[in-house]
Amino acid sequence: MEFLNIVLPTLLYIFGIILLIVLIILGIRTIELLDKINRLTDDVSEKVSSLDNLFSVIDKTTDGISLISDKIISTVSGFIINLVNRKRKDDENE
């Protein structure tokens, strides 16, 4: 019994020290991994921000094309409506 009172706490201390060392190593590797991820996200952010001007030009071009197509469609639809209204007036006058 006295042997167990000496051996068991010693084993627990040894396993505790081993666990503490393993956790310290895992913590250090996690910090290194987070640093790599941080550098990667900064690099991606810089590359995306360099493309902002291109996206701005594409957005303005798309808005211009949309405006022109809307005007063309409204002009054509107005012409068709006027044509239909003229036909109705002609039918009513006869």
Biopython code that builds the backbone (N, CA, C, O; Angstrom):
import numpy as np
from Bio.PDB.StructureBuilder import StructureBuilder

atoms = [
    (1, "MET", "N", (0.822, -1.185, 0.000)),
    (1, "MET", "CA", (0.000, 0.000, 0.000)),
    (1, "MET", "C", (0.865, 1.247, 0.000)),
    (1, "MET", "O", (0.598, 2.219, -0.707)),
    (2, "GLU", "N", (1.902, 1.189, 0.809)),
    (2, "GLU", "CA", (2.797, 2.343, 0.888)),
    (2, "GLU", "C", (3.529, 2.539, -0.438)),
    (2, "GLU", "O", (3.874, 3.658, -0.817)),
    (3, "PHE", "N", (3.754, 1.433, -1.129)),
    (3, "PHE", "CA", (4.420, 1.487, -2.432)),
    (3, "PHE", "C", (3.545, 2.255, -3.437)),
    (3, "PHE", "O", (4.055, 3.057, -4.220)),
    (4, "LEU", "N", (2.230, 2.004, -3.410)),
    (4, "LEU", "CA", (1.307, 2.698, -4.307)),
    (4, "LEU", "C", (1.235, 4.188, -3.972)),
    (4, "LEU", "O", (1.094, 5.017, -4.871)),
    (5, "ASN", "N", (1.330, 4.529, -2.703)),
    (5, "ASN", "CA", (1.288, 5.939, -2.304)),
    (5, "ASN", "C", (2.504, 6.701, -2.824)),
    (5, "ASN", "O", (2.442, 7.922, -2.964)),
    (6, "ILE", "N", (3.577, 6.029, -3.105)),
    (6, "ILE", "CA", (4.784, 6.673, -3.623)),
    (6, "ILE", "C", (4.795, 6.650, -5.155)),
    (6, "ILE", "O", (5.138, 7.648, -5.790)),
    (7, "VAL", "N", (4.422, 5.522, -5.741)),
    (7, "VAL", "CA", (4.543, 5.328, -7.190)),
    (7, "VAL", "C", (3.449, 6.096, -7.955)),
    (7, "VAL", "O", (3.758, 6.747, -8.953)),
    (8, "LEU", "N", (2.206, 6.040, -7.522)),
    (8, "LEU", "CA", (1.109, 6.666, -8.261)),
    (8, "LEU", "C", (1.271, 8.183, -8.373)),
    (8, "LEU", "O", (1.112, 8.706, -9.476)),
    (9, "PRO", "N", (1.575, 8.917, -7.310)),
    (9, "PRO", "CA", (1.779, 10.365, -7.497)),
    (9, "PRO", "C", (2.970, 10.667, -8.414)),
    (9, "PRO", "O", (2.951, 11.633, -9.177)),
    (10, "THR", "N", (4.004, 9.827, -8.326)),
    (10, "THR", "CA", (5.166, 10.042, -9.196)),
    (10, "THR", "C", (4.766, 9.844, -10.654)),
    (10, "THR", "O", (5.155, 10.641, -11.508)),
    (11, "LEU", "N", (4.000, 8.801, -10.959)),
    (11, "LEU", "CA", (3.530, 8.576, -12.323)),
    (11, "LEU", "C", (2.627, 9.722, -12.789)),
    (11, "LEU", "O", (2.734, 10.176, -13.928)),
    (12, "LEU", "N", (1.748, 10.181, -11.914)),
    (12, "LEU", "CA", (0.888, 11.307, -12.278)),
    (12, "LEU", "C", (1.699, 12.565, -12.574)),
    (12, "LEU", "O", (1.384, 13.294, -13.515)),
    (13, "TYR", "N", (2.726, 12.825, -11.793)),
    (13, "TYR", "CA", (3.585, 13.997, -12.052)),
    (13, "TYR", "C", (4.310, 13.859, -13.388)),
    (13, "TYR", "O", (4.430, 14.826, -14.140)),
    (14, "ILE", "N", (4.794, 12.648, -13.677)),
    (14, "ILE", "CA", (5.509, 12.419, -14.943)),
    (14, "ILE", "C", (4.564, 12.616, -16.126)),
    (14, "ILE", "O", (4.903, 13.300, -17.092)),
    (15, "PHE", "N", (3.367, 12.009, -16.045)),
    (15, "PHE", "CA", (2.406, 12.170, -17.143)),
    (15, "PHE", "C", (1.931, 13.620, -17.268)),
    (15, "PHE", "O", (1.680, 14.101, -18.373)),
    (16, "GLY", "N", (1.813, 14.296, -16.162)),
    (16, "GLY", "CA", (1.432, 15.713, -16.199)),
    (16, "GLY", "C", (2.493, 16.556, -16.889)),
    (16, "GLY", "O", (2.171, 17.441, -17.682)),
    (17, "ILE", "N", (3.767, 16.280, -16.586)),
    (17, "ILE", "CA", (4.862, 17.014, -17.227)),
    (17, "ILE", "C", (4.892, 16.723, -18.726)),
    (17, "ILE", "O", (5.075, 17.634, -19.533)),
    (18, "ILE", "N", (4.713, 15.451, -19.100)),
    (18, "ILE", "CA", (4.692, 15.089, -20.521)),
    (18, "ILE", "C", (3.531, 15.794, -21.230)),
    (18, "ILE", "O", (3.704, 16.327, -22.327)),
    (19, "LEU", "N", (2.356, 15.798, -20.608)),
    (19, "LEU", "CA", (1.191, 16.462, -21.194)),
    (19, "LEU", "C", (1.431, 17.960, -21.335)),
    (19, "LEU", "O", (1.053, 18.550, -22.348)),
    (20, "LEU", "N", (2.038, 18.573, -20.358)),
    (20, "LEU", "CA", (2.338, 20.002, -20.411)),
    (20, "LEU", "C", (3.310, 20.311, -21.549)),
    (20, "LEU", "O", (3.135, 21.305, -22.254)),
    (21, "ILE", "N", (4.312, 19.488, -21.734)),
    (21, "ILE", "CA", (5.281, 19.684, -22.822)),
    (21, "ILE", "C", (4.593, 19.543, -24.183)),
    (21, "ILE", "O", (4.839, 20.334, -25.093)),
    (22, "VAL", "N", (3.736, 18.536, -24.314)),
    (22, "VAL", "CA", (3.014, 18.329, -25.584)),
    (22, "VAL", "C", (2.100, 19.517, -25.870)),
    (22, "VAL", "O", (2.026, 19.980, -27.008)),
    (23, "LEU", "N", (1.414, 20.006, -24.861)),
    (23, "LEU", "CA", (0.525, 21.161, -25.064)),
    (23, "LEU", "C", (1.310, 22.419, -25.436)),
    (23, "LEU", "O", (0.846, 23.216, -26.252)),
    (24, "ILE", "N", (2.475, 22.602, -24.856)),
    (24, "ILE", "CA", (3.312, 23.751, -25.211)),
    (24, "ILE", "C", (3.752, 23.647, -26.666)),
    (24, "ILE", "O", (3.727, 24.642, -27.389)),
    (25, "ILE", "N", (4.150, 22.472, -27.099)),
    (25, "ILE", "CA", (4.570, 22.277, -28.499)),
    (25, "ILE", "C", (3.393, 22.532, -29.445)),
    (25, "ILE", "O", (3.552, 23.207, -30.462)),
    (26, "LEU", "N", (2.220, 21.999, -29.116)),
    (26, "LEU", "CA", (1.042, 22.233, -29.953)),
    (26, "LEU", "C", (0.666, 23.714, -29.993)),
    (26, "LEU", "O", (0.249, 24.218, -31.036)),
    (27, "GLY", "N", (0.809, 24.406, -28.879)),
    (27, "GLY", "CA", (0.524, 25.841, -28.838)),
    (27, "GLY", "C", (1.465, 26.622, -29.733)),
    (27, "GLY", "O", (1.039, 27.527, -30.450)),
    (28, "ILE", "N", (2.743, 26.275, -29.694)),
    (28, "ILE", "CA", (3.730, 26.964, -30.539)),
    (28, "ILE", "C", (3.434, 26.713, -32.014)),
    (28, "ILE", "O", (3.506, 27.638, -32.824)),
    (29, "ARG", "N", (3.103, 25.477, -32.370)),
    (29, "ARG", "CA", (2.785, 25.164, -33.775)),
    (29, "ARG", "C", (1.510, 25.877, -34.212)),
    (29, "ARG", "O", (1.405, 26.313, -35.358)),
    (30, "THR", "N", (0.550, 25.996, -33.316)),
    (30, "THR", "CA", (-0.687, 26.703, -33.651)),
    (30, "THR", "C", (-0.416, 28.172, -33.906)),
    (30, "THR", "O", (-0.974, 28.755, -34.836)),
    (31, "ILE", "N", (0.435, 28.776, -33.092)),
    (31, "ILE", "CA", (0.794, 30.183, -33.291)),
    (31, "ILE", "C", (1.509, 30.370, -34.622)),
    (31, "ILE", "O", (1.243, 31.342, -35.328)),
    (32, "GLU", "N", (2.410, 29.460, -34.978)),
    (32, "GLU", "CA", (3.096, 29.539, -36.274)),
    (32, "GLU", "C", (2.104, 29.398, -37.426)),
    (32, "GLU", "O", (2.206, 30.105, -38.428)),
    (33, "LEU", "N", (1.146, 28.485, -37.281)),
    (33, "LEU", "CA", (0.137, 28.284, -38.317)),
    (33, "LEU", "C", (-0.722, 29.540, -38.484)),
    (33, "LEU", "O", (-1.030, 29.943, -39.606)),
    (34, "LEU", "N", (-1.099, 30.146, -37.380)),
    (34, "LEU", "CA", (-1.896, 31.374, -37.453)),
    (34, "LEU", "C", (-1.115, 32.516, -38.099)),
    (34, "LEU", "O", (-1.698, 33.326, -38.820)),
    (35, "ASP", "N", (0.177, 32.591, -37.856)),
    (35, "ASP", "CA", (1.004, 33.607, -38.515)),
    (35, "ASP", "C", (1.039, 33.392, -40.024)),
    (35, "ASP", "O", (0.950, 34.348, -40.793)),
    (36, "LYS", "N", (1.169, 32.129, -40.449)),
    (36, "LYS", "CA", (1.163, 31.829, -41.891)),
    (36, "LYS", "C", (-0.179, 32.189, -42.512)),
    (36, "LYS", "O", (-0.224, 32.758, -43.603)),
    (37, "ILE", "N", (-1.255, 31.867, -41.840)),
    (37, "ILE", "CA", (-2.591, 32.185, -42.346)),
    (37, "ILE", "C", (-2.780, 33.695, -42.429)),
    (37, "ILE", "O", (-3.375, 34.197, -43.382)),
    (38, "ASN", "N", (-2.279, 34.415, -41.438)),
    (38, "ASN", "CA", (-2.383, 35.875, -41.432)),
    (38, "ASN", "C", (-1.626, 36.470, -42.617)),
    (38, "ASN", "O", (-2.132, 37.377, -43.279)),
    (39, "ARG", "N", (-0.426, 35.974, -42.890)),
    (39, "ARG", "CA", (0.341, 36.461, -44.045)),
    (39, "ARG", "C", (-0.387, 36.155, -45.343)),
    (39, "ARG", "O", (-0.414, 36.982, -46.255)),
    (40, "LEU", "N", (-0.973, 34.973, -45.429)),
    (40, "LEU", "CA", (-1.700, 34.581, -46.635)),
    (40, "LEU", "C", (-2.920, 35.477, -46.862)),
    (40, "LEU", "O", (-3.161, 35.920, -47.985)),
    (41, "THR", "N", (-3.678, 35.742, -45.819)),
    (41, "THR", "CA", (-4.850, 36.600, -45.974)),
    (41, "THR", "C", (-4.459, 38.027, -46.311)),
    (41, "THR", "O", (-5.165, 38.694, -47.068)),
    (42, "ASP", "N", (-3.353, 38.510, -45.767)),
    (42, "ASP", "CA", (-2.880, 39.846, -46.137)),
    (42, "ASP", "C", (-2.498, 39.897, -47.609)),
    (42, "ASP", "O", (-2.792, 40.877, -48.294)),
    (43, "ASP", "N", (-1.843, 38.847, -48.102)),
    (43, "ASP", "CA", (-1.450, 38.786, -49.510)),
    (43, "ASP", "C", (-2.683, 38.752, -50.412)),
    (43, "ASP", "O", (-2.729, 39.453, -51.423)),
    (44, "VAL", "N", (-3.667, 37.953, -50.059)),
    (44, "VAL", "CA", (-4.901, 37.876, -50.848)),
    (44, "VAL", "C", (-5.621, 39.223, -50.830)),
    (44, "VAL", "O", (-6.147, 39.666, -51.851)),
    (45, "SER", "N", (-5.641, 39.861, -49.680)),
    (45, "SER", "CA", (-6.299, 41.164, -49.562)),
    (45, "SER", "C", (-5.618, 42.206, -50.442)),
    (45, "SER", "O", (-6.297, 43.015, -51.074)),
    (46, "GLU", "N", (-4.305, 42.199, -50.491)),
    (46, "GLU", "CA", (-3.581, 43.132, -51.351)),
    (46, "GLU", "C", (-3.881, 42.866, -52.822)),
    (46, "GLU", "O", (-4.070, 43.805, -53.594)),
    (47, "LYS", "N", (-3.926, 41.608, -53.211)),
    (47, "LYS", "CA", (-4.191, 41.266, -54.610)),
    (47, "LYS", "C", (-5.618, 41.637, -55.001)),
    (47, "LYS", "O", (-5.854, 42.099, -56.118)),
    (48, "VAL", "N", (-6.562, 41.438, -54.101)),
    (48, "VAL", "CA", (-7.946, 41.804, -54.397)),
    (48, "VAL", "C", (-8.091, 43.315, -54.481)),
    (48, "VAL", "O", (-8.820, 43.819, -55.336)),
    (49, "SER", "N", (-7.417, 44.037, -53.617)),
    (49, "SER", "CA", (-7.516, 45.503, -53.660)),
    (49, "SER", "C", (-6.876, 46.060, -54.917)),
    (49, "SER", "O", (-7.258, 47.139, -55.370)),
    (50, "SER", "N", (-5.913, 45.354, -55.493)),
    (50, "SER", "CA", (-5.326, 45.816, -56.747)),
    (50, "SER", "C", (-6.309, 45.666, -57.901)),
    (50, "SER", "O", (-6.180, 46.352, -58.915)),
    (51, "LEU", "N", (-7.289, 44.778, -57.763)),
    (51, "LEU", "CA", (-8.295, 44.580, -58.801)),
    (51, "LEU", "C", (-9.520, 45.472, -58.632)),
    (51, "LEU", "O", (-10.428, 45.431, -59.461)),
    (52, "ASP", "N", (-9.560, 46.276, -57.573)),
    (52, "ASP", "CA", (-10.707, 47.142, -57.330)),
    (52, "ASP", "C", (-10.940, 48.109, -58.484)),
    (52, "ASP", "O", (-12.087, 48.351, -58.861)),
    (53, "ASN", "N", (-9.871, 48.665, -59.050)),
    (53, "ASN", "CA", (-10.030, 49.603, -60.158)),
    (53, "ASN", "C", (-10.643, 48.911, -61.367)),
    (53, "ASN", "O", (-11.494, 49.486, -62.046)),
    (54, "LEU", "N", (-10.224, 47.693, -61.637)),
    (54, "LEU", "CA", (-10.779, 46.948, -62.757)),
    (54, "LEU", "C", (-12.273, 46.699, -62.550)),
    (54, "LEU", "O", (-13.069, 46.864, -63.474)),
    (55, "PHE", "N", (-12.642, 46.306, -61.350)),
    (55, "PHE", "CA", (-14.059, 46.071, -61.065)),
    (55, "PHE", "C", (-14.857, 47.361, -61.148)),
    (55, "PHE", "O", (-16.013, 47.343, -61.570)),
    (56, "SER", "N", (-14.271, 48.461, -60.760)),
    (56, "SER", "CA", (-14.950, 49.750, -60.861)),
    (56, "SER", "C", (-15.214, 50.103, -62.315)),
    (56, "SER", "O", (-16.304, 50.565, -62.649)),
    (57, "VAL", "N", (-14.230, 49.891, -63.185)),
    (57, "VAL", "CA", (-14.408, 50.174, -64.609)),
    (57, "VAL", "C", (-15.480, 49.259, -65.192)),
    (57, "VAL", "O", (-16.326, 49.712, -65.962)),
    (58, "ILE", "N", (-15.452, 47.990, -64.836)),
    (58, "ILE", "CA", (-16.464, 47.052, -65.331)),
    (58, "ILE", "C", (-17.848, 47.468, -64.851)),
    (58, "ILE", "O", (-18.811, 47.395, -65.613)),
    (59, "ASP", "N", (-17.961, 47.900, -63.607)),
    (59, "ASP", "CA", (-19.244, 48.331, -63.052)),
    (59, "ASP", "C", (-19.776, 49.554, -63.794)),
    (59, "ASP", "O", (-20.958, 49.606, -64.133)),
    (60, "LYS", "N", (-18.913, 50.538, -64.048)),
    (60, "LYS", "CA", (-19.356, 51.738, -64.766)),
    (60, "LYS", "C", (-19.752, 51.401, -66.199)),
    (60, "LYS", "O", (-20.732, 51.941, -66.711)),
    (61, "THR", "N", (-19.006, 50.521, -66.848)),
    (61, "THR", "CA", (-19.339, 50.116, -68.214)),
    (61, "THR", "C", (-20.684, 49.397, -68.244)),
    (61, "THR", "O", (-21.502, 49.642, -69.131)),
    (62, "THR", "N", (-20.909, 48.528, -67.295)),
    (62, "THR", "CA", (-22.177, 47.806, -67.222)),
    (62, "THR", "C", (-23.337, 48.767, -66.983)),
    (62, "THR", "O", (-24.401, 48.621, -67.584)),
    (63, "ASP", "N", (-23.131, 49.754, -66.105)),
    (63, "ASP", "CA", (-24.176, 50.750, -65.866)),
    (63, "ASP", "C", (-24.481, 51.547, -67.135)),
    (63, "ASP", "O", (-25.643, 51.829, -67.427)),
    (64, "GLY", "N", (-23.454, 51.906, -67.881)),
    (64, "GLY", "CA", (-23.655, 52.650, -69.129)),
    (64, "GLY", "C", (-24.405, 51.841, -70.157)),
    (64, "GLY", "O", (-25.323, 52.348, -70.802)),
    (65, "ILE", "N", (-24.024, 50.582, -70.318)),
    (65, "ILE", "CA", (-24.710, 49.702, -71.277)),
    (65, "ILE", "C", (-26.165, 49.500, -70.854)),
    (65, "ILE", "O", (-27.062, 49.483, -71.697)),
    (66, "SER", "N", (-26.391, 49.348, -69.576)),
    (66, "SER", "CA", (-27.752, 49.176, -69.074)),
    (66, "SER", "C", (-28.580, 50.424, -69.336)),
    (66, "SER", "O", (-29.743, 50.312, -69.726)),
    (67, "LEU", "N", (-28.025, 51.588, -69.136)),
    (67, "LEU", "CA", (-28.736, 52.844, -69.375)),
    (67, "LEU", "C", (-29.094, 52.981, -70.855)),
    (67, "LEU", "O", (-30.214, 53.359, -71.201)),
    (68, "ILE", "N", (-28.138, 52.671, -71.715)),
    (68, "ILE", "CA", (-28.386, 52.769, -73.161)),
    (68, "ILE", "C", (-29.463, 51.772, -73.587)),
    (68, "ILE", "O", (-30.364, 52.121, -74.350)),
    (69, "SER", "N", (-29.376, 50.546, -73.105)),
    (69, "SER", "CA", (-30.373, 49.540, -73.487)),
    (69, "SER", "C", (-31.753, 49.904, -72.942)),
    (69, "SER", "O", (-32.756, 49.661, -73.614)),
    (70, "ASP", "N", (-31.827, 50.479, -71.744)),
    (70, "ASP", "CA", (-33.116, 50.912, -71.203)),
    (70, "ASP", "C", (-33.733, 52.009, -72.062)),
    (70, "ASP", "O", (-34.938, 52.004, -72.313)),
    (71, "LYS", "N", (-32.909, 52.946, -72.509)),
    (71, "LYS", "CA", (-33.423, 54.026, -73.360)),
    (71, "LYS", "C", (-33.900, 53.477, -74.697)),
    (71, "LYS", "O", (-34.942, 53.895, -75.201)),
    (72, "ILE", "N", (-33.152, 52.548, -75.273)),
    (72, "ILE", "CA", (-33.562, 51.960, -76.551)),
    (72, "ILE", "C", (-34.873, 51.206, -76.388)),
    (72, "ILE", "O", (-35.764, 51.324, -77.229)),
    (73, "ILE", "N", (-34.998, 50.443, -75.327)),
    (73, "ILE", "CA", (-36.218, 49.672, -75.087)),
    (73, "ILE", "C", (-37.398, 50.597, -74.858)),
    (73, "ILE", "O", (-38.482, 50.356, -75.390)),
    (74, "SER", "N", (-37.207, 51.654, -74.074)),
    (74, "SER", "CA", (-38.320, 52.584, -73.835)),
    (74, "SER", "C", (-38.713, 53.308, -75.113)),
    (74, "SER", "O", (-39.899, 53.561, -75.326)),
    (75, "THR", "N", (-37.759, 53.648, -75.968)),
    (75, "THR", "CA", (-38.075, 54.304, -77.237)),
    (75, "THR", "C", (-38.850, 53.356, -78.147)),
    (75, "THR", "O", (-39.854, 53.752, -78.739)),
    (76, "VAL", "N", (-38.403, 52.131, -78.264)),
    (76, "VAL", "CA", (-39.084, 51.156, -79.120)),
    (76, "VAL", "C", (-40.482, 50.865, -78.593)),
    (76, "VAL", "O", (-41.439, 50.807, -79.365)),
    (77, "SER", "N", (-40.604, 50.681, -77.279)),
    (77, "SER", "CA", (-41.933, 50.399, -76.714)),
    (77, "SER", "C", (-42.851, 51.603, -76.869)),
    (77, "SER", "O", (-44.044, 51.435, -77.122)),
    (78, "GLY", "N", (-42.323, 52.808, -76.723)),
    (78, "GLY", "CA", (-43.136, 54.008, -76.959)),
    (78, "GLY", "C", (-43.595, 54.091, -78.390)),
    (78, "GLY", "O", (-44.739, 54.468, -78.647)),
    (79, "PHE", "N", (-42.736, 53.750, -79.334)),
    (79, "PHE", "CA", (-43.106, 53.757, -80.754)),
    (79, "PHE", "C", (-44.210, 52.746, -81.022)),
    (79, "PHE", "O", (-45.155, 53.034, -81.756)),
    (80, "ILE", "N", (-44.093, 51.560, -80.430)),
    (80, "ILE", "CA", (-45.105, 50.517, -80.633)),
    (80, "ILE", "C", (-46.429, 50.941, -80.010)),
    (80, "ILE", "O", (-47.486, 50.713, -80.598)),
    (81, "ILE", "N", (-46.389, 51.551, -78.837)),
    (81, "ILE", "CA", (-47.622, 52.019, -78.186)),
    (81, "ILE", "C", (-48.284, 53.091, -79.035)),
    (81, "ILE", "O", (-49.502, 53.070, -79.215)),
    (82, "ASN", "N", (-47.500, 54.030, -79.560)),
    (82, "ASN", "CA", (-48.072, 55.064, -80.427)),
    (82, "ASN", "C", (-48.685, 54.456, -81.683)),
    (82, "ASN", "O", (-49.745, 54.896, -82.129)),
    (83, "LEU", "N", (-48.038, 53.466, -82.248)),
    (83, "LEU", "CA", (-48.544, 52.795, -83.441)),
    (83, "LEU", "C", (-49.878, 52.104, -83.153)),
    (83, "LEU", "O", (-50.804, 52.172, -83.961)),
    (84, "VAL", "N", (-49.970, 51.446, -82.009)),
    (84, "VAL", "CA", (-51.208, 50.768, -81.619)),
    (84, "VAL", "C", (-52.298, 51.796, -81.359)),
    (84, "VAL", "O", (-53.444, 51.599, -81.764)),
    (85, "ASN", "N", (-51.952, 52.903, -80.681)),
    (85, "ASN", "CA", (-52.943, 53.941, -80.407)),
    (85, "ASN", "C", (-53.453, 54.564, -81.704)),
    (85, "ASN", "O", (-54.642, 54.867, -81.807)),
    (86, "ARG", "N", (-52.596, 54.761, -82.682)),
    (86, "ARG", "CA", (-53.027, 55.310, -83.970)),
    (86, "ARG", "C", (-53.991, 54.352, -84.661)),
    (86, "ARG", "O", (-54.982, 54.780, -85.254)),
    (87, "LYS", "N", (-53.699, 53.054, -84.582)),
    (87, "LYS", "CA", (-54.579, 52.077, -85.205)),
    (87, "LYS", "C", (-55.948, 52.104, -84.557)),
    (87, "LYS", "O", (-56.964, 52.004, -85.244)),
    (88, "ARG", "N", (-55.984, 52.238, -83.238)),
    (88, "ARG", "CA", (-57.272, 52.288, -82.522)),
    (88, "ARG", "C", (-58.036, 53.539, -82.895)),
    (88, "ARG", "O", (-59.248, 53.489, -83.101)),
    (89, "LYS", "N", (-57.333, 54.670, -82.987)),
    (89, "LYS", "CA", (-58.011, 55.919, -83.370)),
    (89, "LYS", "C", (-58.558, 55.829, -84.786)),
    (89, "LYS", "O", (-59.662, 56.299, -85.063)),
    (90, "ASP", "N", (-57.780, 55.220, -85.687)),
    (90, "ASP", "CA", (-58.259, 55.059, -87.050)),
    (90, "ASP", "C", (-59.487, 54.163, -87.111)),
    (90, "ASP", "O", (-60.421, 54.433, -87.866)),
    (91, "ASP", "N", (-59.488, 53.093, -86.315)),
    (91, "ASP", "CA", (-60.632, 52.186, -86.256)),
    (91, "ASP", "C", (-61.863, 52.870, -85.684)),
    (91, "ASP", "O", (-62.979, 52.619, -86.138)),
    (92, "GLU", "N", (-61.669, 53.739, -84.685)),
    (92, "GLU", "CA", (-62.783, 54.450, -84.071)),
    (92, "GLU", "C", (-63.337, 55.510, -85.011)),
    (92, "GLU", "O", (-64.549, 55.728, -85.031)),
    (93, "ASN", "N", (-62.491, 56.175, -85.790)),
    (93, "ASN", "CA", (-62.934, 57.209, -86.710)),
    (93, "ASN", "C", (-63.715, 56.611, -87.892)),
    (93, "ASN", "O", (-64.577, 57.292, -88.447)),
    (94, "GLU", "N", (-63.458, 55.442, -88.268)),
    (94, "GLU", "CA", (-64.153, 54.835, -89.425)),
    (94, "GLU", "C", (-65.454, 54.314, -88.988)),
    (94, "GLU", "O", (-66.201, 53.763, -89.796)),
]
sb = StructureBuilder()
sb.init_structure("model")
sb.init_model(0)
sb.init_chain("A")
sb.init_seg("    ")
for serial, (resi, resn, name, xyz) in enumerate(atoms, 1):
    if name == "N":
        sb.init_residue(resn, " ", resi, " ")
    sb.init_atom(name, np.array(xyz, "f"), 0.0, 1.0, " ", f" {name:<3s}", serial, name[0])
structure = sb.get_structure()
